[in-house]
Amino acid sequence: MAQKLIKLKGNTYYIDSAVNIGVIKNSSNKAVIVDTGLDDDMGRKILKLMGEGGLDPSAIINTHSHADHCGGNNFIVKRTSVPIYA
């Protein structure tokens, strides 16, 4: 099954993955990513899905420092220069 951006309620979304990725957007379609998955491949998928949804990343929040929650950080930061909060 292809991954997609799934709306939960209001401005909250998630990407169904081995580790679910949260996405919270504001009214101007800027979005905070909550956890970034295991690796660059997941970071690439996150940015692709957000782009398809018209969302522009503004920050990353990592819930904790296990590799499967922050492994996509480097890829996303290289492409967008967003800050990371943990």
C-alpha positions in Angstrom: 0.0 0.0 0.0 1.3 3.4 -1.0 1.9 5.9 1.9 -0.3 8.9 2.0 -1.1 11.9 4.2 -4.1 11.0 6.2 -6.3 13.7 7.8 -7.2 13.0 11.4 -9.2 16.1 12.4 -8.8 19.8 11.8 -5.3 20.6 10.9 -3.7 17.3 12.1 -2.5 14.6 9.7 -0.3 11.5 9.9 1.6 9.3 7.5 1.1 5.6 8.2 4.5 4.0 8.5 6.5 1.7 10.8 6.6 4.7 13.0 3.7 7.0 12.4 4.7 10.5 11.3 2.6 13.4 12.5 2.0 16.6 10.5 0.3 19.7 12.0 -0.4 22.6 9.7 -1.4 26.2 10.3 -3.7 28.4 8.3 -1.0 29.3 5.8 -0.1 25.7 5.0 3.1 25.8 7.0 3.5 22.5 8.8 5.4 20.9 11.7 6.5 17.4 11.3 6.4 15.1 14.4 9.1 12.5 14.0 10.7 11.7 10.7 11.0 7.9 10.5 14.1 5.7 10.2 16.2 7.1 7.4 16.7 9.4 4.4 14.1 7.3 2.4 11.4 8.2 4.9 12.5 11.9 4.9 12.2 11.9 1.1 8.7 10.3 1.3 7.6 12.9 3.9 8.6 15.8 1.8 7.0 14.3 -1.3 3.7 13.7 0.4 3.7 17.1 2.0 4.4 18.7 -1.4 1.5 16.8 -2.9 -0.7 18.1 -0.1 0.4 21.7 -0.6 2.2 21.8 2.8 5.5 23.6 3.4 7.6 22.2 6.3 8.4 24.8 9.0 9.9 22.7 11.8 10.5 19.1 13.1 9.6 17.9 16.5 11.2 14.7 17.7 9.4 12.9 20.5 12.6 11.1 21.5 16.0 10.2 20.0 15.5 6.6 18.8 16.8 6.3 15.2 13.3 5.2 14.0 11.9 8.6 15.1 14.6 11.0 14.0 16.4 9.1 11.1 14.8 11.3 8.4 15.9 14.6 10.1 19.1 15.0 8.1 17.5 14.6 4.7 14.7 17.0 5.5 17.0 19.7 7.1 19.3 19.5 4.1 16.4 20.2 1.7 14.5 22.7 3.8 16.8 24.2 6.6 13.9 23.8 9.1 14.8 23.8 12.8 14.6 20.7 14.9 13.1 20.6 18.4 13.3 17.7 20.8 
